[in-house]
Amino acid sequence: MYNENGDTEAPFTIGIFIKRAKKMISFIVNIFDIKDNITQFKYPNFSIFCLILAEIYFIFFKTQFLLNHILFIFGMILFFNSKIYYMYFAKDFNYYFFSYKNKYYTTSKFVETDNIRDKNEMKQSNYLVKKKSGFKLPSIKQIKEFKQTYNLMLFTFSKVVTILENLKNLFFWTDPLLSFYCCILISALLLILYGIETRWILMFSITKKFFEGFQYYELKLINNKEVARIILQNSYQKFKKDSIGTGLKSKTLESPRLREIIKENFRVNAEVFINDEVYKYVHNIGDLIEEVGKCEELIKIKKNSELYYLTRNNDDIYIKSPEIEDIIGFFLKNIKSDYYMQKNGLIDLYDMEDFKEEDLNNNDENNNNNNEKNNENNEKK
């Protein structure tokens, strides 16, 4: 193992493992964030520049120079991380491309989704590695962080294994019906794409992403406000039912009970966490809706929520058009013959996304309670 100084003789510790794993995960997440920021026009000047550059590139693209193009991209990555760039070009580059943000881009330090919290934890986590001889027991916090990081890596690895297993079953006719459908699909695509050059397909897909992301932040703001309105309306109805017996009649946010219901409703229905400090700046429902609208990520009501039906056929709710990877994932996940499933008794690992750590803990608690009841009954007998 390597320590922070690059030495290979340092002993393995939980702190080093967590720090390196989170750095790697954070690096991968940042790559996808950069792609989304470009196509969603977070910095409009830079996005327009990338769109024009992509269009020119695909017009003059030739497959025989593909390796040269890849090497050129690697060279540009090295250049943008060199001292020469930061000394002579970075200031002007940032001024022309990153000085102006999308007017609909907003952030809130009081409203966070589950993904934002995970990203912030990865960015803020900083473990100090001390050079000491002998063995030192890890702290409870380090063990908890190790468990969370390990579960995240295990879940990601399970998804990759599932995809590879599905592809293996597809090409080796493990499920004949699925392989037959795949043959028909490949034959149809060959006939359709025979007279179309690859560069035009790539050009169409890239341009489509840019045009879909042009209004993303505006639609996200409208979506978050509508989701907040739905959840707050439900919270206030629950508060009115509780206030019948307690005498609470306040319609403001001053009631601790109303704040508690709002916080729990956002967490259960949309996995959104409301910081209690928000009430220092927000004093009514309308201001809270505006604050939730500023959330950095798109807020969605969960499909298993009792409020999900209110998002159907709602023009203010943002619905993302399916991408090619989503279609392929749906094809591999859902199109399986009953014969294949019954024969192998398989359960798709993608279904693990529907389970949360709380559900697993609740199942463990229920099992423990059942075991205790059974022990008590046995003792009575």
Buried (B, 14 or more C-beta within 10 A) or exposed (E): EEBEEEEEEBEEBBBBBBBBBBEEBBEEBEEEEEEEBBBBBBBBBBBEBBBEEBEEBBEEBEEEEEEEEEEEEEEEEEEEEEEEBEEEEEEEBEEEBEEEBBEBBBEBEBBBBBEBEBBEBBEEBEBEEEEEEEEEEBEEEBEEBBEBBEEBEEEEEEBEEBBEBBEEBBEEEBBEBBBEBBEEEEEEEEEEEEEEEEBEEBBEEBBEBBEBBBBBBBBBBBBBBBBBBBBBEBBBEBBEEEBEEEEBEEEEBEBEBBBEBBBEBBEBBBBBBBBEEBBEEBEEBEBBBBBBBBBBBBBBBEEEBEBBEBBEEBEBBBEEEEEEEEEEBEBBBEEBBEEBEEEEEEEBBBEEEEEEEEEEEEEEEEEEEEEEEEEEEEEEE
